[in-house]
């Protein structure tokens, strides 16, 4: 498990929580779009960007790290961003939050 968090204080809190839960993720403190090329590919990528940010560039930037699926969380009042390198396969709304699930090319989901 790799967690990328831009905010230094939040990254430290994640580290404390992980220790309390007795899990040992790799925690990278930095901007995910700057770090993504160094991280490799993952079966599942969860993206929960700050709501004011436009999600389309984030999805596009993370596409290279997606081996199977990407799950994007964003405000429910926004439609799912188009992702040329990924296929939108499912969207669900929970109150004011939407989850959009994208599959990598060749993944049957």
C-alpha positions in Angstrom: 0.0 0.0 0.0 1.3 3.4 -1.0 -0.3 6.6 0.3 0.6 10.0 -1.2 -0.3 13.1 0.7 0.8 16.6 -0.1 0.2 18.1 3.3 3.0 17.4 5.7 0.9 17.5 8.8 -1.7 15.2 7.3 1.1 12.8 6.2 2.4 12.6 9.7 -1.2 11.9 11.0 -1.6 9.1 8.5 1.7 7.7 9.7 0.5 7.8 13.4 -2.8 6.2 12.5 -1.1 3.4 10.4 1.2 2.7 13.4 -1.8 2.5 15.7 -3.5 0.1 13.3 -0.3 -2.0 13.0 -0.1 -1.5 9.2 2.9 -0.4 7.4 2.1 1.6 4.2 4.7 3.5 2.3 3.8 7.1 2.9 5.1 9.6 0.3 4.8 13.3 1.3 4.4 15.2 -2.0 2.2 16.0 -4.9 0.8 12.8 -6.4 1.1 14.1 -10.0 4.8 14.8 -9.5 5.4 11.4 -7.7 3.3 9.1 -9.8 6.0 8.3 -12.4 8.2 7.0 -9.6 5.6 4.8 -7.9 4.9 2.1 -10.4 1.6 0.5 -11.3 -1.2 -0.6 -8.9 -4.1 -2.9 -9.2 -6.3 -0.3 -7.4 -5.8 3.4 -7.2 -8.0 5.5 -4.9 -8.0 9.2 -5.6 -9.6 11.6 -3.2 -8.4 15.0 -4.4 -9.3 18.3 -2.6 -12.8 19.2 -3.9 -11.8 22.6 -5.3 -9.4 21.0 -7.8 -10.5 20.0 -11.3 -10.5 16.2 -11.3 -9.9 15.6 -15.0 -6.1 16.4 -14.9 -5.8 14.2 -11.8 -7.4 11.2 -13.4 -5.4 11.7 -16.6 -2.2 12.1 -14.6 -2.9 8.9 -12.5 -3.8 6.8 -15.6 -0.2 5.6 -16.0 -0.3 4.0 -12.5 -3.6 2.1 -13.0 -3.1 -1.6 -13.8 -6.8 -2.4 -13.2 -9.1 0.2 -11.6 -9.1 3.8 -10.4 -11.8 5.0 -8.0 -12.3 8.8 -7.9 -14.1 10.6 -5.1 -15.6 14.0 -5.9 -18.6 16.2 -5.2 -21.8 14.6 -6.4 -22.8 17.8 -8.2 -20.0 17.2 -10.8 -20.2 14.7 -13.6 -17.4 12.2 -14.0 -14.4 13.5 -15.9 -13.6 12.1 -19.2 -10.4 9.9 -19.1 -9.0 9.1 -22.5 -6.7 6.3 -21.1 -9.4 4.8 -18.8 -12.9 3.6 -19.3 -15.7 4.8 -16.9 -17.5 1.6 -15.8 -19.6 2.7 -12.8 -20.7 5.8 -10.9 -22.4 5.9 -7.5 -23.7 8.8 -5.4 -23.7 8.8 -1.6 -25.3 12.0 -0.3 -23.0 14.8 -1.5 -20.2 12.5 -2.7 -19.8 10.6 -5.9 -17.5 7.7 -6.6 -16.5 7.0 -10.2 -14.8 3.7 -11.1 -12.6 3.6 -14.2 -11.0 0.5 -15.7 -7.6 0.3 -17.5 -7.8 -0.8 -21.1 -8.4 -4.5 -21.4 -9.9 -4.9 -17.9 -13.4 -6.3 -18.0 -15.3 -4.8 -15.1 
